[in-house]
Amino acid sequence: MEIMLGLLLGAAIAGYMVLHPQAIGFSFPNLSGEWAVRPTWPRLLTYLAGRWLGYSLLGLGLGWLGNAVGSPVIYRLAFTACGLLAVFMLLFLATNQSPEMVLVRLSDPSGFSIPIFPMGILSASLAVAPALAGMLLCVAKHQQFAGFIFFTNIFLGNAVFSLPVLLNMKWTKAVYFKKVYRFVVLICAMVVLVTSILDLIKS
């Protein structure tokens, strides 16, 4: 279940990147004002390696933090905040906006002119609701090395669902493509909401 949740959160992060009007987070390669141009595999793999490192560091750091905190009160607050973030996801689906978008604009590395590998690392910090929910769940449920595993699953879900756009595949412009991503975000919101409520009851 936790593996599927991690993959779903990663896929939902990619959904935010695709569904947002400004296509947030697609700073690589994002040349000529397009979402992406067809990159060479070495450049793409370098970017994804940086993103995996960024997610790995987040998972390790948050897992350590969760172990250091060790407070049931903090964990309950984390589960409550996750439920709120699930509502934010539903609000995003309805309006293309949600309260955390202020943080998203601050954490989006799209405007930076830096090499591909560090750009990949910074792309792991995009503060959309599914990513924030993953961070809180990591603190509350995945202490120490388990945080690394959890965020590796988030990376895998994100990489698979963002790859078609990064490769600039023609069918990504089709209407059904965005509908699939909307469905993914919807499922993620519902799963996070139910999981948060169940964890809150058990805590």
N, C-alpha and C positions, 0 to 999 in steps of 0.2 A: 504493500500500500504506500509506504513512504517513497519507494522508488518511483511509482506512478505519479505521486504528488509532485515530486521534484521535476519529472519530465513535463508534467502538465503546467507547472509554474513557468518553466523555461519556454514552453510553446506559447503561453499567454504573454510573456514578455515580448516575444517576436510579434504576436498579434498586435500589441500596442504600437510597436515600431511601424507596422504596416498600416494600421487603421488611423493613426493620428494624421491630421491634415498636412502636417509638415514632415511626415515620414521620419520621426525622431529616431536617433540612434544609428542611422545608416550613413555614418561619416566615412566609411570605407566601402568602395573607393569613391563613390559619390562625386564623380567628375561631370562637368558640363551641365550642372544643375539637375541631373537625373538622380533617381534613387540609387542606381548603381550602374556600372558598366561591366562588361565581361572581363574579369580580372584573370591574370595568370594564376595557375594553381599554386606556385610558390608564394605569391603575394597573399592569396586567400588563406593558405595554410598558416602563414606567418601571423596573419590577423587573428585567426581562430586560436592559434597557440597562445597569443597574448590574452585573448578573452578567457581561455581556460585557466591561465595563470591567475588572472584577476578574480575569477570566480573561486578558484582554489584558495587564494589568500583570504577572500571574504569568508569562506566556509571554515577555514582553520581559525581565523581570528574570532569569528562569532561563536564557534564551538568552544573555544577557550573561554570567551566571555561568559557564555552560559554556564560553564562549569565553575567559573570563579564567582559568579553571582550566587548561584545555588539557592535562590529564594523563591518559595512557592508564590509569594505575592507578586513578584516580578513576572513569573511565568503566567499567572492569571491575567495580568495586565497585557502581556504579549498576546495571549489568545483573544482577549477582548479587542485589542487593536487589529488583529487579523480579521476578525468579524467585520469591523468597520471598513477595512481595506477591501473586503469582498463587496461591500455596498458601493465603495468607490468604483470598483470594476463595473458593476451594473450601471452606475451613473455615467461612466465613460462610454459604455455601449449605447446609452440613450442619447447622449449629448456631444460626444467626442471631447468632453472636458470632465475633469474631476479635481477635487481639492489638492491632490498632491502634485499637480502640474507645475506649481511654483518650484518645487524641488526638482522636477524633471528638467526644467529649463536651466537650472543651476548645474545639474549633473551631466547634461548631454555634452559629450566632447566633440560634436560635429564641427564646431567652428575652429578647432585647434589645427594648426599646421605642424604636425609632429610625425615621426616615422610610424610605419604600420604596426610594429610590435607593441610599442607603448600605447598606441591608439586602441589596440585590441584590449589591453589591460584596463584602460579607462572606460571602455565601453561596458565593462561589467558593473559599473557603478550607476547605470541609468536607473533613477529612483521612481520607476513606475510602480503602481500598486502591487502587481504580482511579485516583483523583486523585493519590495519592502515586506510583503507577507512572508516570503521565503527567508528573509533575514530574521524576522521575529520568531518564526517557527524553528529556525536553526538555534537561536539562543535558548528557546524554551524546551526543545526536544532532542537536539542533536549535538550534545556536548562533545568536546575534544575532537578526535579524528572523524567521528560520525558527521560532523559539519562539513568536512572535506568531501565525503562521499555524497552527501545531500546536494552540495553545490555543484559537484561534477555531474549529477543527474540533471540539475537545472541547466547547466551548460549544454548538455547533450540535447535536451528538448529545444533549447533556444537555437542551437546550431542547425539542427535538422529543419526547423520551421523558418529560419531566416535565410537558409542557403538558396532557395529558389530566387529570392530577391537579389541577394548578393551576386548570383550568376546571371541576373537580368534575363531570366527565362521569359519568353513571349507570353506564356499563359498566365503570368502573374498580373497582367493588365486586365484579365477577364473579370467579369462581375462576380462569378461564383468563387473566385479565389478569396476575395475579401469576406464573402459569406462564410467560408470555412474558418477563417480567422476569428470572425465574430462568434461563431459557435464555440471555438476553442476557449475564448475569453469567458463566454457565458458558463461553460462547464467548469472552468477553473474557479470562477467566482462562487458557484454553488458548492463545489467540493471544499473550497477554503472556508466558506461560511459554516457548512455542516461539521467539518473537522474541528473548527475553532470552538463551536458550541459543545461538541462532544468532549473535547480536551478540557474545556472550562468546567464542565460538569464533573469530570474525573479528577481534576486537580484539587 
